[in-house]
Amino acid sequence: MICSKYVLIGVAVYSPKALKLLDAINAANPEWRDIATVAVFDLMECKHPFDILIRYFLAPTYRSAPFLFNSGPQSPIVGIWDGAALSALETGLYDTQKLLRNEQLLK
């Protein structure tokens, strides 16, 4: 089955709260596995906030950047693509949890 939603989650592997979020997403897998594909990357691989945007979230066709970080990214970062378009990007535990709940990927 091909899922229309693609979810990319960046976490700082030293953050227990971010790792617990991944555990919660994994536990909710039976509820979302048919609607989304989820991938995870280590934020520590990026040396600068723009590295995160360029390497993981900005597609060549995505010229306007309404999702730029207001005050630097916080762990975790969640991007959601609906089809080929990046439709949401949140950073920080509270905002990413809220987004994931709204997308039915987290209980």
C-alpha positions as CSV (number, residue, x, y, z in Angstrom):
1,M,0.0,0.0,0.0
2,I,1.3,3.5,-0.9
3,C,0.7,6.1,1.8
4,S,-0.1,9.7,0.8
5,K,1.5,11.2,3.9
6,Y,5.2,11.2,4.5
7,V,6.4,12.2,8.0
8,L,10.0,13.1,8.7
9,I,11.1,13.5,12.3
10,G,14.5,14.9,13.4
11,V,15.5,14.3,17.0
12,A,18.5,15.1,19.1
13,V,19.5,11.7,20.3
14,Y,20.6,13.0,23.6
15,S,17.1,14.2,24.4
16,P,15.1,11.7,26.5
17,K,11.9,13.5,25.8
18,A,12.4,13.4,22.0
19,L,13.2,9.7,22.2
20,K,10.1,9.0,24.3
21,L,8.1,10.8,21.6
22,L,9.5,8.3,19.0
23,D,8.5,5.5,21.3
24,A,4.9,6.9,21.5
25,I,4.8,7.2,17.7
26,N,5.9,3.7,17.4
27,A,3.3,2.5,19.9
28,A,0.6,4.2,17.8
29,N,1.8,2.5,14.6
30,P,-1.2,0.2,14.2
31,E,-3.4,3.2,14.0
32,W,-1.4,5.2,11.4
33,R,0.6,2.6,9.4
34,D,-2.0,2.7,6.5
35,I,-2.0,6.5,6.2
36,A,1.6,7.5,6.6
37,T,5.2,6.6,6.1
38,V,7.5,7.8,8.9
39,A,11.2,8.3,8.8
40,V,13.6,9.6,11.5
41,F,17.0,11.4,11.3
42,D,19.5,12.6,13.9
43,L,19.6,16.4,14.2
44,M,23.2,16.1,15.4
45,E,24.2,15.4,11.8
46,C,23.4,19.0,11.0
47,K,25.9,21.7,11.9
48,H,23.6,24.7,11.2
49,P,19.8,25.3,11.2
50,F,19.9,25.9,7.5
51,D,21.5,22.5,7.0
52,I,18.3,21.0,8.4
53,L,16.1,22.9,6.0
54,I,18.3,22.3,3.0
55,R,19.1,18.6,3.6
56,Y,15.7,17.4,4.8
57,F,12.8,19.8,4.2
58,L,13.3,22.0,1.2
59,A,12.5,20.3,-2.1
60,P,13.7,21.9,-5.4
61,T,10.2,23.0,-6.2
62,Y,9.6,24.5,-2.7
63,R,10.8,28.1,-3.4
64,S,8.8,30.1,-0.9
65,A,9.8,29.3,2.7
66,P,6.8,29.9,4.9
67,F,8.1,27.3,7.3
68,L,11.4,28.9,8.3
69,F,12.2,28.6,11.9
70,N,11.3,31.7,14.0
71,S,14.0,31.3,16.6
72,G,16.2,28.4,15.7
73,P,15.1,24.8,15.6
74,Q,14.4,22.8,18.8
75,S,14.3,19.0,19.1
76,P,12.2,17.4,17.8
77,I,11.4,18.7,14.3
78,V,8.5,17.2,12.3
79,G,7.8,17.8,8.7
80,I,4.7,16.4,6.9
81,W,4.3,16.0,3.2
82,D,0.8,15.4,1.8
83,G,1.6,13.9,-1.6
84,A,4.6,15.9,-3.0
85,A,4.0,19.1,-1.0
86,L,5.4,20.0,2.4
87,S,2.3,20.9,4.3
88,A,3.5,21.3,7.8
89,L,6.7,21.9,9.7
90,E,6.9,22.2,13.5
91,T,9.8,22.3,16.0
92,G,9.9,21.8,19.7
93,L,8.2,19.1,21.8
94,Y,4.8,20.8,22.4
95,D,4.2,21.9,18.8
96,T,5.4,18.6,17.3
97,Q,3.2,16.6,19.6
98,K,0.2,18.8,18.7
99,L,0.9,18.4,15.0
100,L,1.3,14.6,15.3
101,R,-2.0,14.3,17.3
102,N,-3.8,16.4,14.7
103,E,-2.5,14.1,11.9
104,Q,-3.6,11.0,13.9
105,L,0.0,9.8,14.3
106,L,0.1,10.1,18.1
107,K,-2.5,9.3,20.8
